């Protein structure tokens, strides 16, 4: 804290273009292992394994679901409840609702409505390396283990003022081993490269000449020094499984690292999931996807990199080394950017059926007793993984349903029959075994 002479007011410090942003990992990252005992001992939770929801049975007069159909190993079942929550993943939820819309075309705003639109994930990849000016600067952005056992590291993330000034997307950067330096001779990094390339080796036809040349060079590095490679492999295993770091970033004497980025994708109604004229074994139409990045996604990603490069140089922290010439960077971003990690926006939240699928309580606007849990209700993607807010919304939804059930003074009921062929959804809780 700064001292302040009586009668004077200290000016707030100006906002940094790239203020400190910290990434933190939990000590136990396997949620099944972390929560197994609580799940197993719960009297209110029933888990049906090897089961799938096949279809939704909708009553247009009542405006609500009558039942769902579930397939298990020993047959098909009809499940009835007062409230249903779909948590089948973004595309799974969307596919069920789109198939329901085939039978009831007026639902969800019709064919031009919001269902299945505004499909978002993230724009992610690597187009540059970062070279730190000093070891102490590099150490600020590499993983460290805290006294509590968690792992933390700093990331580069533009501040709100810089975002507004340059119209940047939400985006974050961090050092990585990937493509840390061409012509790499370090045995440990060579081994990491070979390990990360193991799947690509199967699809060599898709490799360019540069990919093949680099792979063979790295392979020669390992074969020239088998003893060093073995010792490095043991060191990597100790680092990975002994320290349990979220991902390995090896300290480098030249202080040059790959620079990974992860940014938000701007919502666009043209990015969508839709049904194709092909049915699965349950008689439901399969899903197809139209997904591409907008020029704003590409341009914003490039401008964020350029702003970071300027900031690093001004503060003598380091600099970026781009993979290609400045005039080719947008093309390069478009060629290597990818996602597929998260499904966001397909059943987005809003206030009316023309623009949204669910309301503020995650209830499907056109179906009185159906709710959606998952990141597909989010209207924007952000740059970070959506798992934590998706879980928070699911907990919020559970609280809302408890309140609703108490208000209605009607217990959740459930009955089972094998008399009719299936449809899809799962109730909030199932008090007895169905499969």
LUMDO-310716 format. One record per residue (C-alpha): residue number from 0; residue in three letters; chain; x, y, z. Coordinates in steps of 0.5 Angstrom, whole numbers, plus 500, padded with zeros to 3 digits. Layout:
! residues N
{pt NUM, 'ALA', 'A', {X, Y, Z}};
...
! end
This chain:
! residues 435
{pt 0, 'UNK', 'A', {500, 500, 500}};
{pt 1, 'UNK', 'A', {502, 507, 499}};
{pt 2, 'UNK', 'A', {503, 512, 504}};
{pt 3, 'UNK', 'A', {498, 519, 503}};
{pt 4, 'UNK', 'A', {500, 526, 505}};
{pt 5, 'UNK', 'A', {494, 529, 509}};
{pt 6, 'UNK', 'A', {490, 533, 504}};
{pt 7, 'UNK', 'A', {492, 529, 498}};
{pt 8, 'UNK', 'A', {489, 524, 494}};
{pt 9, 'UNK', 'A', {493, 518, 491}};
{pt 10, 'UNK', 'A', {491, 517, 484}};
{pt 11, 'UNK', 'A', {489, 509, 482}};
{pt 12, 'UNK', 'A', {495, 506, 478}};
{pt 13, 'UNK', 'A', {493, 505, 471}};
{pt 14, 'UNK', 'A', {491, 499, 468}};
{pt 15, 'UNK', 'A', {496, 494, 465}};
{pt 16, 'UNK', 'A', {495, 492, 458}};
{pt 17, 'UNK', 'A', {496, 485, 460}};
{pt 18, 'UNK', 'A', {495, 485, 468}};
{pt 19, 'UNK', 'A', {496, 478, 472}};
{pt 20, 'UNK', 'A', {492, 472, 470}};
{pt 21, 'UNK', 'A', {493, 466, 474}};
{pt 22, 'UNK', 'A', {491, 459, 472}};
{pt 23, 'UNK', 'A', {490, 454, 478}};
{pt 24, 'UNK', 'A', {489, 446, 477}};
{pt 25, 'UNK', 'A', {486, 442, 483}};
{pt 26, 'UNK', 'A', {490, 437, 486}};
{pt 27, 'UNK', 'A', {485, 431, 484}};
{pt 28, 'UNK', 'A', {483, 432, 477}};
{pt 29, 'UNK', 'A', {480, 426, 476}};
{pt 30, 'UNK', 'A', {473, 428, 478}};
{pt 31, 'UNK', 'A', {470, 420, 478}};
{pt 32, 'UNK', 'A', {476, 419, 483}};
{pt 33, 'UNK', 'A', {475, 425, 487}};
{pt 34, 'UNK', 'A', {467, 424, 488}};
{pt 35, 'UNK', 'A', {466, 417, 488}};
{pt 36, 'UNK', 'A', {465, 415, 495}};
{pt 37, 'UNK', 'A', {460, 421, 495}};
{pt 38, 'UNK', 'A', {456, 419, 489}};
{pt 39, 'UNK', 'A', {456, 411, 492}};
{pt 40, 'UNK', 'A', {453, 413, 498}};
{pt 41, 'UNK', 'A', {448, 418, 496}};
{pt 42, 'UNK', 'A', {441, 416, 497}};
{pt 43, 'UNK', 'A', {438, 421, 492}};
{pt 44, 'UNK', 'A', {442, 419, 486}};
{pt 45, 'UNK', 'A', {441, 413, 482}};
{pt 46, 'UNK', 'A', {446, 412, 476}};
{pt 47, 'UNK', 'A', {444, 407, 470}};
{pt 48, 'UNK', 'A', {450, 405, 466}};
{pt 49, 'UNK', 'A', {450, 403, 459}};
{pt 50, 'UNK', 'A', {443, 406, 458}};
{pt 51, 'UNK', 'A', {441, 412, 453}};
{pt 52, 'UNK', 'A', {435, 416, 452}};
{pt 53, 'UNK', 'A', {432, 415, 445}};
{pt 54, 'UNK', 'A', {426, 420, 444}};
{pt 55, 'UNK', 'A', {422, 425, 448}};
{pt 56, 'UNK', 'A', {414, 424, 448}};
{pt 57, 'UNK', 'A', {411, 431, 448}};
{pt 58, 'UNK', 'A', {404, 433, 449}};
{pt 59, 'UNK', 'A', {402, 439, 445}};
{pt 60, 'UNK', 'A', {396, 440, 449}};
{pt 61, 'UNK', 'A', {399, 440, 456}};
{pt 62, 'UNK', 'A', {405, 443, 453}};
{pt 63, 'UNK', 'A', {410, 438, 457}};
{pt 64, 'UNK', 'A', {413, 432, 456}};
{pt 65, 'UNK', 'A', {409, 426, 458}};
{pt 66, 'UNK', 'A', {415, 421, 458}};
{pt 67, 'UNK', 'A', {422, 419, 455}};
{pt 68, 'UNK', 'A', {424, 413, 452}};
{pt 69, 'UNK', 'A', {431, 409, 455}};
{pt 70, 'UNK', 'A', {434, 403, 452}};
{pt 71, 'UNK', 'A', {438, 399, 456}};
{pt 72, 'UNK', 'A', {442, 392, 455}};
{pt 73, 'UNK', 'A', {436, 388, 457}};
{pt 74, 'UNK', 'A', {430, 392, 453}};
{pt 75, 'UNK', 'A', {427, 399, 452}};
{pt 76, 'UNK', 'A', {423, 403, 458}};
{pt 77, 'UNK', 'A', {418, 408, 459}};
{pt 78, 'UNK', 'A', {420, 413, 464}};
{pt 79, 'UNK', 'A', {415, 418, 467}};
{pt 80, 'UNK', 'A', {417, 424, 472}};
{pt 81, 'UNK', 'A', {414, 431, 473}};
{pt 82, 'UNK', 'A', {421, 434, 471}};
{pt 83, 'UNK', 'A', {426, 432, 466}};
{pt 84, 'UNK', 'A', {433, 435, 465}};
{pt 85, 'UNK', 'A', {437, 433, 459}};
{pt 86, 'UNK', 'A', {445, 433, 460}};
{pt 87, 'UNK', 'A', {447, 429, 454}};
{pt 88, 'UNK', 'A', {452, 434, 452}};
{pt 89, 'UNK', 'A', {451, 440, 447}};
{pt 90, 'UNK', 'A', {450, 436, 441}};
{pt 91, 'UNK', 'A', {446, 431, 444}};
{pt 92, 'UNK', 'A', {441, 435, 448}};
{pt 93, 'UNK', 'A', {440, 439, 441}};
{pt 94, 'UNK', 'A', {439, 432, 437}};
{pt 95, 'UNK', 'A', {434, 430, 442}};
{pt 96, 'UNK', 'A', {430, 437, 441}};
{pt 97, 'UNK', 'A', {431, 437, 433}};
{pt 98, 'UNK', 'A', {428, 430, 433}};
{pt 99, 'UNK', 'A', {422, 433, 437}};
{pt 100, 'UNK', 'A', {422, 439, 432}};
{pt 101, 'UNK', 'A', {421, 434, 426}};
{pt 102, 'UNK', 'A', {414, 431, 430}};
{pt 103, 'UNK', 'A', {412, 438, 432}};
{pt 104, 'UNK', 'A', {415, 443, 427}};
{pt 105, 'UNK', 'A', {412, 449, 431}};
{pt 106, 'UNK', 'A', {417, 448, 437}};
{pt 107, 'UNK', 'A', {423, 452, 439}};
{pt 108, 'UNK', 'A', {421, 458, 434}};
{pt 109, 'UNK', 'A', {420, 453, 428}};
{pt 110, 'UNK', 'A', {426, 451, 423}};
{pt 111, 'UNK', 'A', {428, 459, 423}};
{pt 112, 'UNK', 'A', {429, 459, 430}};
{pt 113, 'UNK', 'A', {435, 459, 435}};
{pt 114, 'UNK', 'A', {435, 451, 436}};
{pt 115, 'UNK', 'A', {442, 448, 434}};
{pt 116, 'UNK', 'A', {444, 455, 432}};
{pt 117, 'UNK', 'A', {450, 460, 435}};
{pt 118, 'UNK', 'A', {454, 453, 435}};
{pt 119, 'UNK', 'A', {461, 456, 439}};
{pt 120, 'UNK', 'A', {467, 453, 442}};
{pt 121, 'UNK', 'A', {474, 456, 442}};
{pt 122, 'UNK', 'A', {479, 459, 437}};
{pt 123, 'UNK', 'A', {485, 455, 439}};
{pt 124, 'UNK', 'A', {492, 454, 436}};
{pt 125, 'UNK', 'A', {499, 456, 436}};
{pt 126, 'UNK', 'A', {502, 461, 431}};
{pt 127, 'UNK', 'A', {509, 464, 435}};
{pt 128, 'UNK', 'A', {514, 462, 440}};
{pt 129, 'UNK', 'A', {516, 467, 446}};
{pt 130, 'UNK', 'A', {523, 468, 447}};
{pt 131, 'UNK', 'A', {524, 471, 454}};
{pt 132, 'UNK', 'A', {529, 476, 456}};
{pt 133, 'UNK', 'A', {531, 473, 462}};
{pt 134, 'UNK', 'A', {530, 467, 466}};
{pt 135, 'UNK', 'A', {526, 470, 472}};
{pt 136, 'UNK', 'A', {521, 473, 467}};
{pt 137, 'UNK', 'A', {520, 466, 464}};
{pt 138, 'UNK', 'A', {519, 463, 471}};
{pt 139, 'UNK', 'A', {513, 467, 472}};
{pt 140, 'UNK', 'A', {510, 464, 467}};
{pt 141, 'UNK', 'A', {511, 456, 468}};
{pt 142, 'UNK', 'A', {508, 452, 473}};
{pt 143, 'UNK', 'A', {509, 452, 480}};
{pt 144, 'UNK', 'A', {507, 448, 486}};
{pt 145, 'UNK', 'A', {504, 451, 492}};
{pt 146, 'UNK', 'A', {504, 449, 499}};
{pt 147, 'UNK', 'A', {497, 446, 499}};
{pt 148, 'UNK', 'A', {499, 442, 493}};
{pt 149, 'UNK', 'A', {495, 445, 487}};
{pt 150, 'UNK', 'A', {499, 447, 481}};
{pt 151, 'UNK', 'A', {499, 455, 479}};
{pt 152, 'UNK', 'A', {502, 459, 473}};
{pt 153, 'UNK', 'A', {501, 466, 470}};
{pt 154, 'UNK', 'A', {498, 467, 463}};
{pt 155, 'UNK', 'A', {498, 473, 459}};
{pt 156, 'UNK', 'A', {491, 476, 458}};
{pt 157, 'UNK', 'A', {489, 483, 455}};
{pt 158, 'UNK', 'A', {486, 487, 460}};
{pt 159, 'UNK', 'A', {479, 490, 459}};
{pt 160, 'UNK', 'A', {481, 497, 457}};
{pt 161, 'UNK', 'A', {486, 494, 452}};
{pt 162, 'UNK', 'A', {480, 489, 449}};
{pt 163, 'UNK', 'A', {476, 495, 448}};
{pt 164, 'UNK', 'A', {481, 500, 445}};
{pt 165, 'UNK', 'A', {483, 494, 440}};
{pt 166, 'UNK', 'A', {476, 491, 440}};
{pt 167, 'UNK', 'A', {480, 484, 442}};
{pt 168, 'UNK', 'A', {476, 478, 444}};
{pt 169, 'UNK', 'A', {477, 474, 450}};
{pt 170, 'UNK', 'A', {484, 470, 449}};
{pt 171, 'UNK', 'A', {489, 468, 454}};
{pt 172, 'UNK', 'A', {496, 465, 452}};
{pt 173, 'UNK', 'A', {501, 461, 456}};
{pt 174, 'UNK', 'A', {508, 458, 454}};
{pt 175, 'UNK', 'A', {508, 450, 452}};
{pt 176, 'UNK', 'A', {513, 445, 449}};
{pt 177, 'UNK', 'A', {510, 445, 442}};
{pt 178, 'UNK', 'A', {515, 447, 437}};
{pt 179, 'UNK', 'A', {519, 450, 442}};
{pt 180, 'UNK', 'A', {525, 451, 437}};
{pt 181, 'UNK', 'A', {526, 448, 430}};
{pt 182, 'UNK', 'A', {532, 443, 429}};
{pt 183, 'UNK', 'A', {531, 441, 437}};
{pt 184, 'UNK', 'A', {537, 437, 439}};
{pt 185, 'UNK', 'A', {534, 436, 447}};
{pt 186, 'UNK', 'A', {533, 429, 448}};
{pt 187, 'UNK', 'A', {527, 430, 453}};
{pt 188, 'UNK', 'A', {524, 435, 448}};
{pt 189, 'UNK', 'A', {525, 430, 442}};
{pt 190, 'UNK', 'A', {522, 425, 446}};
{pt 191, 'UNK', 'A', {516, 429, 447}};
{pt 192, 'UNK', 'A', {515, 431, 440}};
{pt 193, 'UNK', 'A', {515, 424, 438}};
{pt 194, 'UNK', 'A', {510, 422, 443}};
{pt 195, 'UNK', 'A', {505, 428, 441}};
{pt 196, 'UNK', 'A', {506, 426, 434}};
{pt 197, 'UNK', 'A', {504, 419, 435}};
{pt 198, 'UNK', 'A', {497, 419, 432}};
{pt 199, 'UNK', 'A', {499, 424, 426}};
{pt 200, 'UNK', 'A', {504, 418, 424}};
{pt 201, 'UNK', 'A', {498, 414, 422}};
{pt 202, 'UNK', 'A', {496, 419, 418}};
{pt 203, 'UNK', 'A', {502, 421, 414}};
{pt 204, 'UNK', 'A', {499, 422, 408}};
{pt 205, 'UNK', 'A', {496, 429, 411}};
{pt 206, 'UNK', 'A', {503, 431, 413}};
{pt 207, 'UNK', 'A', {507, 436, 409}};
{pt 208, 'UNK', 'A', {515, 436, 407}};
{pt 209, 'UNK', 'A', {516, 440, 413}};
{pt 210, 'UNK', 'A', {513, 435, 418}};
{pt 211, 'UNK', 'A', {516, 429, 415}};
{pt 212, 'UNK', 'A', {523, 433, 415}};
{pt 213, 'UNK', 'A', {522, 435, 422}};
{pt 214, 'UNK', 'A', {520, 428, 425}};
{pt 215, 'UNK', 'A', {526, 425, 422}};
{pt 216, 'UNK', 'A', {531, 430, 425}};
{pt 217, 'UNK', 'A', {528, 429, 431}};
{pt 218, 'UNK', 'A', {528, 421, 431}};
{pt 219, 'UNK', 'A', {535, 422, 429}};
{pt 220, 'UNK', 'A', {536, 426, 435}};
{pt 221, 'UNK', 'A', {534, 420, 440}};
{pt 222, 'UNK', 'A', {537, 415, 436}};
{pt 223, 'UNK', 'A', {544, 418, 436}};
{pt 224, 'UNK', 'A', {544, 419, 444}};
{pt 225, 'UNK', 'A', {540, 413, 446}};
{pt 226, 'UNK', 'A', {542, 413, 453}};
{pt 227, 'UNK', 'A', {541, 421, 454}};
{pt 228, 'UNK', 'A', {534, 419, 451}};
{pt 229, 'UNK', 'A', {533, 414, 456}};
{pt 230, 'UNK', 'A', {535, 418, 462}};
{pt 231, 'UNK', 'A', {531, 424, 459}};
{pt 232, 'UNK', 'A', {525, 419, 459}};
{pt 233, 'UNK', 'A', {525, 417, 466}};
{pt 234, 'UNK', 'A', {526, 425, 468}};
{pt 235, 'UNK', 'A', {519, 426, 464}};
{pt 236, 'UNK', 'A', {516, 420, 467}};
{pt 237, 'UNK', 'A', {518, 423, 474}};
{pt 238, 'UNK', 'A', {516, 430, 473}};
{pt 239, 'UNK', 'A', {509, 428, 470}};
{pt 240, 'UNK', 'A', {507, 422, 475}};
{pt 241, 'UNK', 'A', {511, 424, 481}};
{pt 242, 'UNK', 'A', {510, 431, 481}};
{pt 243, 'UNK', 'A', {503, 431, 477}};
{pt 244, 'UNK', 'A', {504, 437, 473}};
{pt 245, 'UNK', 'A', {497, 439, 469}};
{pt 246, 'UNK', 'A', {502, 439, 463}};
{pt 247, 'UNK', 'A', {510, 439, 462}};
{pt 248, 'UNK', 'A', {513, 445, 460}};
{pt 249, 'UNK', 'A', {521, 444, 461}};
{pt 250, 'UNK', 'A', {525, 449, 463}};
{pt 251, 'UNK', 'A', {530, 451, 457}};
{pt 252, 'UNK', 'A', {537, 454, 457}};
{pt 253, 'UNK', 'A', {535, 459, 451}};
{pt 254, 'UNK', 'A', {528, 461, 454}};
{pt 255, 'UNK', 'A', {524, 460, 448}};
{pt 256, 'UNK', 'A', {518, 456, 448}};
{pt 257, 'UNK', 'A', {512, 455, 444}};
{pt 258, 'UNK', 'A', {506, 460, 445}};
{pt 259, 'UNK', 'A', {499, 457, 446}};
{pt 260, 'UNK', 'A', {493, 461, 445}};
{pt 261, 'UNK', 'A', {486, 460, 447}};
{pt 262, 'UNK', 'A', {480, 465, 445}};
{pt 263, 'UNK', 'A', {473, 466, 445}};
{pt 264, 'UNK', 'A', {469, 465, 438}};
{pt 265, 'UNK', 'A', {464, 470, 436}};
{pt 266, 'UNK', 'A', {457, 467, 436}};
{pt 267, 'UNK', 'A', {454, 467, 429}};
{pt 268, 'UNK', 'A', {447, 464, 427}};
{pt 269, 'UNK', 'A', {451, 461, 421}};
{pt 270, 'UNK', 'A', {455, 456, 425}};
{pt 271, 'UNK', 'A', {450, 451, 427}};
{pt 272, 'UNK', 'A', {448, 443, 428}};
{pt 273, 'UNK', 'A', {442, 440, 424}};
{pt 274, 'UNK', 'A', {439, 434, 422}};
{pt 275, 'UNK', 'A', {441, 430, 416}};
{pt 276, 'UNK', 'A', {437, 425, 412}};
{pt 277, 'UNK', 'A', {440, 419, 416}};
{pt 278, 'UNK', 'A', {437, 415, 422}};
{pt 279, 'UNK', 'A', {440, 411, 427}};
{pt 280, 'UNK', 'A', {438, 404, 430}};
{pt 281, 'UNK', 'A', {433, 408, 434}};
{pt 282, 'UNK', 'A', {430, 411, 428}};
{pt 283, 'UNK', 'A', {432, 418, 430}};
{pt 284, 'UNK', 'A', {435, 423, 425}};
{pt 285, 'UNK', 'A', {443, 423, 426}};
{pt 286, 'UNK', 'A', {446, 430, 427}};
{pt 287, 'UNK', 'A', {451, 434, 422}};
{pt 288, 'UNK', 'A', {455, 440, 423}};
{pt 289, 'UNK', 'A', {456, 447, 420}};
{pt 290, 'UNK', 'A', {462, 450, 423}};
{pt 291, 'UNK', 'A', {467, 456, 421}};
{pt 292, 'UNK', 'A', {471, 461, 424}};
{pt 293, 'UNK', 'A', {469, 469, 422}};
{pt 294, 'UNK', 'A', {474, 474, 420}};
{pt 295, 'UNK', 'A', {473, 477, 426}};
{pt 296, 'UNK', 'A', {475, 471, 430}};
{pt 297, 'UNK', 'A', {482, 471, 426}};
{pt 298, 'UNK', 'A', {483, 478, 426}};
{pt 299, 'UNK', 'A', {482, 479, 433}};
{pt 300, 'UNK', 'A', {487, 473, 435}};
{pt 301, 'UNK', 'A', {492, 476, 430}};
{pt 302, 'UNK', 'A', {491, 483, 434}};
{pt 303, 'UNK', 'A', {492, 480, 441}};
{pt 304, 'UNK', 'A', {498, 477, 439}};
{pt 305, 'UNK', 'A', {501, 483, 436}};
{pt 306, 'UNK', 'A', {499, 487, 442}};
{pt 307, 'UNK', 'A', {502, 482, 447}};
{pt 308, 'UNK', 'A', {509, 482, 442}};
{pt 309, 'UNK', 'A', {509, 490, 443}};
{pt 310, 'UNK', 'A', {508, 489, 451}};
{pt 311, 'UNK', 'A', {513, 484, 452}};
{pt 312, 'UNK', 'A', {518, 489, 448}};
{pt 313, 'UNK', 'A', {516, 495, 452}};
{pt 314, 'UNK', 'A', {517, 492, 458}};
{pt 315, 'UNK', 'A', {523, 488, 456}};
{pt 316, 'UNK', 'A', {520, 482, 458}};
{pt 317, 'UNK', 'A', {521, 478, 451}};
{pt 318, 'UNK', 'A', {518, 478, 444}};
{pt 319, 'UNK', 'A', {514, 474, 440}};
{pt 320, 'UNK', 'A', {517, 470, 434}};
{pt 321, 'UNK', 'A', {512, 468, 429}};
{pt 322, 'UNK', 'A', {512, 462, 425}};
{pt 323, 'UNK', 'A', {511, 466, 418}};
{pt 324, 'UNK', 'A', {511, 473, 415}};
{pt 325, 'UNK', 'A', {506, 478, 417}};
{pt 326, 'UNK', 'A', {502, 478, 411}};
{pt 327, 'UNK', 'A', {501, 471, 412}};
{pt 328, 'UNK', 'A', {499, 470, 419}};
{pt 329, 'UNK', 'A', {491, 471, 418}};
{pt 330, 'UNK', 'A', {492, 465, 413}};
{pt 331, 'UNK', 'A', {496, 461, 418}};
{pt 332, 'UNK', 'A', {491, 462, 424}};
{pt 333, 'UNK', 'A', {485, 460, 419}};
{pt 334, 'UNK', 'A', {489, 454, 417}};
{pt 335, 'UNK', 'A', {491, 451, 424}};
{pt 336, 'UNK', 'A', {486, 454, 429}};
{pt 337, 'UNK', 'A', {482, 448, 431}};
{pt 338, 'UNK', 'A', {477, 446, 437}};
{pt 339, 'UNK', 'A', {472, 441, 438}};
{pt 340, 'UNK', 'A', {473, 441, 446}};
{pt 341, 'UNK', 'A', {466, 444, 448}};
{pt 342, 'UNK', 'A', {459, 445, 445}};
{pt 343, 'UNK', 'A', {457, 452, 447}};
{pt 344, 'UNK', 'A', {451, 456, 444}};
{pt 345, 'UNK', 'A', {446, 451, 441}};
{pt 346, 'UNK', 'A', {440, 451, 446}};
{pt 347, 'UNK', 'A', {442, 458, 448}};
{pt 348, 'UNK', 'A', {439, 462, 454}};
{pt 349, 'UNK', 'A', {434, 468, 453}};
{pt 350, 'UNK', 'A', {428, 471, 454}};
{pt 351, 'UNK', 'A', {423, 469, 448}};
{pt 352, 'UNK', 'A', {423, 463, 444}};
{pt 353, 'UNK', 'A', {425, 467, 437}};
{pt 354, 'UNK', 'A', {432, 468, 440}};
{pt 355, 'UNK', 'A', {433, 463, 445}};
{pt 356, 'UNK', 'A', {431, 456, 447}};
{pt 357, 'UNK', 'A', {431, 456, 455}};
{pt 358, 'UNK', 'A', {430, 461, 460}};
{pt 359, 'UNK', 'A', {434, 464, 465}};
{pt 360, 'UNK', 'A', {432, 458, 469}};
{pt 361, 'UNK', 'A', {435, 453, 464}};
{pt 362, 'UNK', 'A', {427, 451, 462}};
{pt 363, 'UNK', 'A', {426, 450, 455}};
{pt 364, 'UNK', 'A', {421, 456, 453}};
{pt 365, 'UNK', 'A', {416, 451, 449}};
{pt 366, 'UNK', 'A', {416, 445, 454}};
{pt 367, 'UNK', 'A', {414, 447, 461}};
{pt 368, 'UNK', 'A', {417, 441, 465}};
{pt 369, 'UNK', 'A', {424, 440, 461}};
{pt 370, 'UNK', 'A', {430, 443, 463}};
{pt 371, 'UNK', 'A', {437, 443, 460}};
{pt 372, 'UNK', 'A', {444, 443, 463}};
{pt 373, 'UNK', 'A', {450, 444, 460}};
{pt 374, 'UNK', 'A', {455, 449, 456}};
{pt 375, 'UNK', 'A', {450, 449, 450}};
{pt 376, 'UNK', 'A', {445, 454, 454}};
{pt 377, 'UNK', 'A', {451, 460, 454}};
{pt 378, 'UNK', 'A', {450, 465, 449}};
{pt 379, 'UNK', 'A', {457, 467, 449}};
{pt 380, 'UNK', 'A', {463, 462, 449}};
{pt 381, 'UNK', 'A', {469, 466, 453}};
{pt 382, 'UNK', 'A', {476, 464, 452}};
{pt 383, 'UNK', 'A', {476, 459, 458}};
{pt 384, 'UNK', 'A', {474, 452, 459}};
{pt 385, 'UNK', 'A', {466, 452, 460}};
{pt 386, 'UNK', 'A', {466, 446, 465}};
{pt 387, 'UNK', 'A', {466, 450, 472}};
{pt 388, 'UNK', 'A', {460, 455, 470}};
{pt 389, 'UNK', 'A', {456, 449, 467}};
{pt 390, 'UNK', 'A', {457, 446, 473}};
{pt 391, 'UNK', 'A', {455, 452, 477}};
{pt 392, 'UNK', 'A', {449, 453, 473}};
{pt 393, 'UNK', 'A', {447, 445, 474}};
{pt 394, 'UNK', 'A', {447, 446, 481}};
{pt 395, 'UNK', 'A', {443, 453, 481}};
{pt 396, 'UNK', 'A', {438, 449, 477}};
{pt 397, 'UNK', 'A', {438, 443, 482}};
{pt 398, 'UNK', 'A', {436, 449, 487}};
{pt 399, 'UNK', 'A', {431, 452, 483}};
{pt 400, 'UNK', 'A', {428, 445, 482}};
{pt 401, 'UNK', 'A', {428, 443, 489}};
{pt 402, 'UNK', 'A', {424, 450, 490}};
{pt 403, 'UNK', 'A', {419, 449, 485}};
{pt 404, 'UNK', 'A', {417, 442, 487}};
{pt 405, 'UNK', 'A', {416, 445, 494}};
{pt 406, 'UNK', 'A', {412, 450, 492}};
{pt 407, 'UNK', 'A', {408, 445, 488}};
{pt 408, 'UNK', 'A', {407, 441, 494}};
{pt 409, 'UNK', 'A', {408, 435, 489}};
{pt 410, 'UNK', 'A', {413, 430, 490}};
{pt 411, 'UNK', 'A', {417, 427, 484}};
{pt 412, 'UNK', 'A', {414, 421, 481}};
{pt 413, 'UNK', 'A', {416, 416, 476}};
{pt 414, 'UNK', 'A', {413, 410, 473}};
{pt 415, 'UNK', 'A', {416, 405, 468}};
{pt 416, 'UNK', 'A', {413, 401, 463}};
{pt 417, 'UNK', 'A', {416, 397, 457}};
{pt 418, 'UNK', 'A', {409, 398, 453}};
{pt 419, 'UNK', 'A', {412, 403, 448}};
{pt 420, 'UNK', 'A', {418, 404, 444}};
{pt 421, 'UNK', 'A', {423, 410, 446}};
{pt 422, 'UNK', 'A', {424, 417, 446}};
{pt 423, 'UNK', 'A', {430, 421, 450}};
{pt 424, 'UNK', 'A', {431, 425, 456}};
{pt 425, 'UNK', 'A', {433, 423, 464}};
{pt 426, 'UNK', 'A', {429, 425, 470}};
{pt 427, 'UNK', 'A', {433, 429, 475}};
{pt 428, 'UNK', 'A', {433, 423, 480}};
{pt 429, 'UNK', 'A', {431, 416, 479}};
{pt 430, 'UNK', 'A', {429, 413, 486}};
{pt 431, 'UNK', 'A', {430, 406, 483}};
{pt 432, 'UNK', 'A', {433, 402, 479}};
{pt 433, 'UNK', 'A', {431, 401, 471}};
{pt 434, 'UNK', 'A', {436, 398, 468}};
! end
